[in-house]
Every structure is written in C-alpha cells, then in structure tokens.
Amino acid sequence: MKRFIFLPLVVATWAFAQPSRDVHTINSGFLTGKAFRDAQPAIQQGYVMGLVDGLFLSPMFGAPERRPNQLQTCLLSLNLDNQQIVALVSRELDADPVTWSQSAHSTVFRALRQACVSHGYPFD
C-alpha cells in the first residue's frame, strides 16, 4: 500500500520540480493568408513592412533583444526588401493552401525564418 501512495507523490513532486518552459499564446492577426493573397501588391508590401517593424519593436514588450537582432542581421545580409518578402510569403502560401485560412502573420514569420535558415542566418 505504501508503494501506491509513494509513487504518485514522487511523480507529483517531479512534475512540479521541472523548470518552467515559456509558453506563448499567439493571437489571431488582422489578415488571413487568403486575404493577404487577394490584397493588392501595395497592401501586401505595407503589411510585411509593418509586421517586420513590429518584430523589431518586440523587445519593448519583453522579447529578448537577440531575436529581432538576428532577424535584422538576416534581412540586411540578404538585402531583402518588402517586395522580396512578399514573394517569400506568396511562395509559402502557394506551397500549402491550408495556410490560406491561418493568420498571415504566422505565415510571414515562417517564410522569413525559412529564408534566413536556408541562407545560414538562423534565428530562434
């Protein structure tokens, strides 16, 4: 009987003793992938510029500075402009129609991360 009481106590203690992992809730954005696809090029370019600018401001909301710094290093090293970022996002949307119903900001982030990683500029 003591084993049956001891084992749950050990498991519960172990579970609470584990280091906490950062869990982030990402809210829906203003646009879906479909709305991004359907938008005029100037709207798409403005959207990605605003999103990237917002990522650069993320330390003001408590994000570690290294992440936007890594992204900036990538974008400057690859010399990406807003038209090229739109092309990356469009390629991501074309490759996976499931993303059309998802928030566009997530697709932009995935496209940027993939481009950076594939060219030797990972960011986490």
Backbone as ProteinMPNN parsed JSONL, in Angstrom:
{"seq_chain_A": "MKRFIFLPLVVATWAFAQPSRDVHTINSGFLTGKAFRDAQPAIQQGYVMGLVDGLFLSPMFGAPERRPNQLQTCLLSLNLDNQQIVALVSRELDADPVTWSQSAHSTVFRALRQACVSHGYPFD", "coords_chain_A": {"N_chain_A": [[0.825, -1.192, 0.0], [1.997, 1.185, 0.722], [3.655, 1.7, -1.435], [1.895, 2.46, -3.449], [1.022, 4.904, -2.579], [3.39, 6.307, -2.334], [4.506, 6.408, -4.957], [2.712, 8.106, -6.596], [3.19, 10.467, -5.175], [5.929, 10.943, -5.632], [5.913, 11.272, -8.428], [4.26, 13.546, -8.673], [5.801, 15.433, -7.277], [8.093, 15.479, -8.888], [6.987, 16.477, -11.271], [6.249, 19.106, -10.58], [8.719, 20.096, -9.952], [10.078, 20.427, -12.293], [11.747, 22.595, -14.607], [10.19, 25.631, -15.617], [8.733, 26.103, -18.815], [8.728, 28.437, -21.388], [5.648, 29.409, -22.534], [3.808, 30.539, -25.145], [1.062, 32.425, -26.169], [-0.263, 33.008, -29.225], [-2.012, 35.448, -30.714], [-4.739, 35.822, -33.057], [-4.177, 37.467, -36.146], [-4.701, 40.44, -38.166], [-5.142, 39.741, -40.818], [-5.949, 36.936, -42.888], [-4.265, 34.233, -44.559], [-5.472, 33.982, -47.072], [-6.701, 36.492, -47.405], [-4.405, 38.032, -47.531], [-3.273, 37.021, -49.903], [-5.218, 37.871, -51.712], [-5.014, 40.599, -51.61], [-3.98, 43.819, -52.925], [-0.725, 44.43, -54.402], [0.584, 46.677, -53.174], [-0.678, 46.804, -50.694], [0.051, 44.323, -49.621], [2.849, 44.701, -49.461], [3.003, 46.832, -47.665], [1.89, 45.576, -45.445], [3.82, 43.561, -44.802], [6.005, 45.202, -44.253], [5.104, 46.61, -41.993], [4.736, 44.466, -40.235], [7.357, 43.425, -39.964], [8.602, 45.706, -38.901], [7.199, 45.754, -36.497], [8.144, 43.381, -35.334], [10.758, 44.178, -34.875], [10.296, 45.962, -32.834], [9.614, 44.336, -30.759], [11.226, 43.861, -28.391], [10.393, 45.904, -26.716], [8.151, 44.902, -25.616], [9.025, 42.921, -24.029], [10.326, 40.802, -25.282], [13.284, 38.896, -25.93], [16.189, 40.708, -26.89], [17.934, 39.57, -28.697], [16.563, 38.078, -30.63], [15.081, 39.857, -32.493], [17.393, 41.131, -33.344], [18.815, 39.088, -34.595], [17.089, 38.578, -36.72], [17.218, 41.058, -38.039], [19.921, 41.069, -38.79], [19.868, 38.967, -40.621], [18.026, 39.953, -42.595], [19.358, 42.254, -43.475], [21.785, 41.15, -44.36], [20.942, 39.471, -46.421], [19.869, 41.374, -47.956], [17.115, 41.919, -48.257], [14.129, 43.283, -49.517], [10.835, 44.8, -49.187], [9.29, 43.82, -51.326], [10.55, 41.434, -51.986], [10.167, 40.01, -49.634], [7.394, 39.78, -49.692], [7.236, 38.095, -51.913], [8.433, 35.791, -50.838], [6.534, 35.134, -48.881], [4.276, 34.723, -50.471], [5.113, 32.496, -51.916], [5.213, 30.635, -49.847], [2.479, 30.529, -49.172], [1.432, 29.59, -51.598], [2.555, 27.072, -51.658], [1.269, 25.674, -49.653], [-1.931, 25.336, -49.315], [-3.463, 25.109, -46.989], [-2.604, 27.063, -45.299], [-3.983, 29.3, -46.07], [-6.254, 29.813, -44.58], [-5.227, 30.454, -42.176], [-3.698, 32.797, -39.865], [-2.1, 35.536, -41.382], [0.195, 36.68, -40.331], [1.606, 34.634, -39.064], [2.351, 33.081, -41.216], [4.043, 34.859, -42.565], [6.109, 35.043, -40.682], [7.031, 32.352, -40.658], [7.91, 32.14, -43.32], [9.971, 34.064, -43.388], [11.697, 33.008, -41.435], [12.359, 30.534, -42.611], [13.664, 31.39, -44.972], [15.848, 32.77, -43.89], [17.157, 30.744, -42.378], [17.779, 28.921, -44.42], [19.712, 30.312, -45.761], [21.775, 30.492, -44.039], [21.412, 32.093, -41.782], [20.205, 31.63, -39.057], [17.492, 32.173, -36.774], [16.019, 32.193, -33.545]], "CA_chain_A": [[0.0, 0.0, 0.0], [2.871, 2.341, 0.788], [4.168, 1.965, -2.78], [0.865, 3.14, -4.226], [0.966, 6.286, -2.102], [4.683, 6.912, -2.568], [4.715, 6.64, -6.372], [2.082, 9.357, -7.036], [3.855, 11.597, -4.526], [7.183, 11.168, -6.359], [5.562, 11.803, -9.751], [3.767, 14.917, -8.495], [6.943, 16.261, -6.903], [8.922, 15.612, -10.081], [6.298, 17.331, -12.234], [6.322, 20.495, -10.135], [10.112, 20.496, -9.843], [10.618, 20.67, -13.623], [11.837, 24.025, -14.927], [9.074, 26.079, -16.438], [9.022, 26.388, -20.21], [7.938, 29.562, -21.864], [4.53, 29.07, -23.401], [3.302, 31.782, -25.693], [-0.191, 32.393, -26.895], [-0.201, 33.915, -30.362], [-3.37, 35.831, -31.093], [-5.002, 35.965, -34.488], [-3.822, 38.761, -36.698], [-5.729, 41.14, -38.918], [-5.372, 39.126, -42.124], [-5.699, 35.52, -43.132], [-3.439, 34.015, -45.741], [-6.282, 34.255, -48.263], [-6.833, 37.947, -47.531], [-3.106, 38.513, -47.987], [-3.159, 36.654, -51.329], [-6.167, 38.65, -52.503], [-4.734, 42.032, -51.48], [-3.14, 44.458, -53.932], [0.696, 44.38, -54.019], [0.955, 47.748, -52.238], [-1.186, 46.406, -49.365], [0.924, 43.242, -49.17], [4.15, 45.265, -49.108], [2.812, 47.592, -46.426], [1.651, 44.629, -44.358], [5.069, 42.934, -44.363], [6.844, 46.231, -43.638], [4.596, 46.84, -40.645], [4.986, 43.291, -39.405], [8.789, 43.392, -39.655], [8.842, 46.793, -37.946], [6.657, 45.305, -35.219], [9.083, 42.415, -34.766], [11.9, 44.927, -34.364], [9.868, 46.61, -31.589], [9.213, 43.326, -29.773], [11.859, 43.989, -27.072], [9.618, 46.827, -25.88], [7.114, 44.094, -24.976], [9.657, 41.893, -23.214], [11.023, 39.763, -26.045], [14.745, 39.05, -25.874], [16.697, 41.537, -27.99], [18.701, 38.792, -29.67], [15.716, 37.598, -31.726], [14.977, 40.839, -33.577], [18.727, 41.407, -33.86], [19.125, 38.011, -35.533], [16.277, 38.821, -37.906], [17.766, 42.213, -38.731], [21.16, 40.617, -39.422], [19.476, 38.18, -41.784], [17.424, 40.788, -43.632], [20.401, 43.122, -44.032], [22.761, 40.317, -45.065], [20.32, 39.003, -47.662], [19.422, 42.577, -48.648], [15.717, 41.699, -48.619], [13.212, 44.416, -49.426], [9.456, 44.375, -48.942], [8.797, 43.029, -52.458], [11.106, 40.091, -51.869], [9.492, 39.346, -48.514], [6.076, 39.408, -50.217], [7.441, 36.919, -52.764], [8.652, 34.641, -49.949], [5.255, 34.799, -48.25], [3.412, 34.177, -51.527], [5.594, 31.141, -52.188], [4.761, 29.817, -48.709], [1.031, 30.349, -49.318], [1.204, 28.738, -52.781], [3.01, 25.715, -51.361], [0.404, 24.993, -48.685], [-3.231, 26.006, -49.248], [-4.002, 25.097, -45.627], [-2.229, 28.328, -44.679], [-4.876, 30.369, -46.508], [-7.226, 30.109, -43.518], [-4.484, 30.813, -40.966], [-3.282, 34.2, -39.776], [-0.994, 35.855, -42.293], [1.432, 36.998, -39.613], [2.326, 33.383, -38.819], [2.941, 32.68, -42.495], [5.176, 35.76, -42.799], [7.182, 34.631, -39.783], [7.586, 31.086, -41.162], [8.633, 32.413, -44.572], [11.219, 34.748, -43.033], [12.578, 32.056, -40.741], [12.84, 29.552, -43.582], [14.635, 32.047, -45.845], [17.048, 33.056, -43.112], [17.834, 29.487, -42.052], [18.317, 28.3, -45.644], [20.866, 31.083, -46.207], [22.8, 30.491, -42.993], [21.159, 33.101, -40.758], [19.09, 31.158, -38.221], [17.083, 32.889, -35.572], [15.124, 31.354, -32.746]], "C_chain_A": [[0.868, 1.253, 0.0], [3.422, 2.698, -0.597], [3.164, 2.768, -3.597], [0.716, 4.607, -3.798], [2.271, 7.003, -2.458], [4.882, 7.281, -4.041], [4.001, 7.904, -6.866], [2.723, 10.595, -6.416], [5.159, 11.945, -5.241], [6.891, 11.793, -7.719], [5.093, 13.246, -9.639], [4.903, 15.865, -8.148], [7.832, 16.509, -8.106], [8.28, 16.577, -11.081], [6.393, 18.802, -11.847], [7.756, 20.999, -10.047], [10.75, 20.777, -11.199], [10.697, 22.161, -13.894], [10.684, 24.426, -15.831], [9.565, 26.377, -17.84], [8.134, 27.547, -20.62], [6.864, 29.06, -22.817], [3.929, 30.389, -23.852], [1.981, 31.536, -26.391], [-0.096, 33.44, -27.994], [-1.633, 34.198, -30.798], [-3.505, 35.928, -32.602], [-4.638, 37.368, -34.925], [-4.987, 39.364, -37.46], [-6.095, 40.435, -40.218], [-5.19, 37.617, -42.07], [-4.77, 35.413, -44.339], [-4.195, 34.327, -47.016], [-6.436, 35.751, -48.475], [-5.521, 38.56, -48.004], [-2.94, 38.239, -49.474], [-4.026, 37.547, -52.2], [-5.876, 40.152, -52.502], [-3.868, 42.527, -52.644], [-1.678, 44.431, -53.468], [1.109, 45.468, -53.025], [0.489, 47.43, -50.821], [-0.302, 45.301, -48.798], [2.275, 43.783, -48.697], [4.06, 46.063, -47.813], [2.616, 46.674, -45.235], [2.974, 44.034, -43.873], [6.02, 43.965, -43.751], [6.399, 46.487, -42.206], [4.872, 45.674, -39.716], [6.462, 43.211, -39.013], [9.14, 44.514, -38.677], [8.341, 46.416, -36.559], [7.561, 44.285, -34.545], [10.307, 43.122, -34.193], [11.563, 45.656, -33.063], [9.569, 45.618, -30.467], [9.958, 43.402, -28.446], [11.119, 44.966, -26.154], [8.511, 46.09, -25.124], [7.705, 42.909, -24.226], [10.348, 40.778, -23.97], [12.531, 39.975, -25.921], [15.244, 39.823, -27.102], [17.415, 40.722, -29.06], [17.844, 38.349, -30.849], [15.526, 38.642, -32.815], [16.34, 41.209, -34.153], [19.148, 40.346, -34.878], [18.344, 38.197, -36.836], [16.841, 39.985, -38.705], [19.069, 41.85, -39.448], [20.854, 39.84, -40.688], [18.971, 39.081, -42.909], [18.46, 41.702, -44.279], [21.414, 42.326, -44.847], [22.219, 39.825, -46.404], [19.826, 40.165, -48.516], [17.973, 42.436, -49.141], [14.922, 42.988, -48.496], [11.786, 43.893, -49.294], [8.887, 43.555, -50.095], [9.31, 41.593, -52.388], [10.451, 39.326, -50.724], [8.085, 38.925, -48.943], [6.199, 38.163, -51.095], [7.665, 35.662, -51.931], [7.339, 34.176, -49.324], [4.317, 34.173, -49.276], [3.812, 32.756, -51.869], [5.136, 30.187, -51.09], [3.263, 29.52, -48.824], [0.701, 29.438, -50.495], [1.547, 27.282, -52.494], [2.055, 24.95, -50.457], [-0.925, 25.73, -48.551], [-3.887, 25.984, -47.87], [-3.719, 26.429, -44.941], [-3.162, 29.473, -45.065], [-5.864, 30.761, -45.415], [-6.541, 30.495, -42.207], [-4.118, 32.293, -40.99], [-2.048, 34.445, -40.643], [0.296, 36.124, -41.536], [2.257, 35.755, -39.313], [3.025, 32.913, -40.087], [4.14, 33.557, -42.826], [6.357, 35.329, -41.94], [7.842, 33.347, -40.273], [8.41, 31.317, -42.423], [9.968, 33.091, -44.294], [12.199, 33.783, -42.374], [13.179, 31.067, -41.727], [13.902, 30.169, -44.497], [15.947, 32.303, -45.109], [17.839, 31.783, -42.828], [18.484, 28.896, -43.3], [19.519, 29.058, -46.196], [21.912, 31.275, -45.098], [22.645, 31.557, -41.92], [19.992, 32.665, -39.871], [18.751, 32.141, -37.113], [16.049, 32.051, -34.866], [14.178, 32.186, -31.934]], "O_chain_A": [[0.532, 2.254, -0.633], [3.631, 3.875, -0.895], [3.549, 3.659, -4.354], [0.318, 5.448, -4.604], [2.254, 8.173, -2.841], [5.38, 8.367, -4.336], [4.647, 8.725, -7.517], [2.792, 11.647, -7.051], [5.459, 13.123, -5.435], [7.559, 12.748, -8.115], [5.497, 14.086, -10.443], [4.963, 16.979, -8.668], [8.278, 17.635, -8.323], [8.973, 17.405, -11.672], [6.599, 19.654, -12.711], [7.985, 22.208, -10.065], [11.856, 21.315, -11.253], [9.825, 22.917, -13.469], [10.258, 23.662, -16.698], [10.686, 26.85, -18.028], [6.962, 27.626, -20.253], [7.157, 28.366, -23.791], [3.588, 31.245, -23.036], [1.815, 30.554, -27.115], [0.124, 34.62, -27.721], [-2.365, 33.294, -31.201], [-2.522, 36.092, -33.325], [-4.775, 38.33, -34.169], [-6.111, 38.866, -37.407], [-7.237, 40.524, -40.671], [-4.379, 37.098, -41.303], [-4.529, 36.394, -45.044], [-3.62, 34.883, -47.952], [-6.317, 36.232, -49.602], [-5.526, 39.506, -48.792], [-2.517, 39.117, -50.225], [-3.622, 37.936, -53.296], [-6.437, 40.891, -53.31], [-3.129, 41.759, -53.26], [-1.418, 44.411, -52.265], [1.905, 45.204, -52.123], [1.18, 47.751, -49.854], [0.055, 45.338, -47.62], [2.782, 43.37, -47.655], [4.946, 45.974, -46.962], [3.112, 46.95, -44.143], [3.23, 44.002, -42.669], [6.766, 43.64, -42.827], [7.232, 46.571, -41.303], [5.202, 45.868, -38.546], [6.78, 42.957, -37.851], [9.894, 44.295, -37.729], [8.987, 46.723, -35.558], [7.73, 44.313, -33.326], [10.832, 42.721, -33.155], [12.46, 45.938, -32.269], [9.298, 46.028, -29.338], [9.374, 43.035, -27.426], [11.218, 44.855, -24.932], [7.996, 46.586, -24.121], [6.979, 41.997, -23.83], [10.912, 39.88, -23.344], [12.995, 41.11, -25.818], [14.767, 39.606, -28.215], [17.493, 41.148, -30.212], [18.35, 38.252, -31.967], [15.789, 38.342, -33.98], [16.436, 41.564, -35.328], [19.76, 40.664, -35.897], [18.884, 37.995, -37.923], [16.932, 39.904, -39.93], [19.295, 42.273, -40.582], [21.506, 40.033, -41.714], [19.437, 38.982, -44.045], [18.442, 41.902, -45.493], [21.853, 42.777, -45.905], [22.945, 39.769, -47.396], [19.413, 39.971, -49.659], [17.65, 42.784, -50.277], [15.025, 43.7, -47.497], [11.56, 42.683, -49.29], [8.069, 42.667, -49.857], [8.579, 40.652, -52.696], [10.209, 38.124, -50.838], [7.633, 37.833, -48.595], [5.352, 37.271, -51.024], [7.155, 34.592, -52.266], [7.067, 32.978, -49.246], [3.636, 33.193, -48.975], [2.953, 31.902, -52.087], [4.721, 29.063, -51.371], [2.832, 28.389, -48.599], [-0.204, 28.609, -50.406], [0.909, 26.37, -53.021], [2.027, 23.72, -50.482], [-1.033, 26.658, -47.75], [-4.791, 26.779, -47.616], [-4.499, 26.875, -44.101], [-3.123, 30.527, -44.43], [-6.267, 31.921, -45.334], [-7.215, 30.827, -41.232], [-4.223, 32.952, -42.025], [-1.093, 33.669, -40.635], [1.38, 35.83, -42.04], [3.486, 35.819, -39.309], [4.148, 32.41, -40.041], [5.152, 33.056, -43.316], [7.485, 35.259, -42.427], [9.069, 33.253, -40.305], [9.491, 30.746, -42.572], [10.983, 32.736, -44.894], [13.381, 33.749, -42.717], [14.379, 30.794, -41.682], [14.925, 29.542, -44.767], [17.027, 32.075, -45.654], [19.055, 31.75, -43.016], [19.619, 28.422, -43.241], [20.27, 28.518, -47.009], [22.81, 32.11, -45.21], [23.605, 31.897, -41.229], [18.916, 33.26, -39.923], [19.617, 32.843, -36.591], [15.3, 31.298, -35.489], [13.352, 31.644, -31.201]]}, "name": "protein", "num_of_chains": 1, "seq": "MKRFIFLPLVVATWAFAQPSRDVHTINSGFLTGKAFRDAQPAIQQGYVMGLVDGLFLSPMFGAPERRPNQLQTCLLSLNLDNQQIVALVSRELDADPVTWSQSAHSTVFRALRQACVSHGYPFD"}
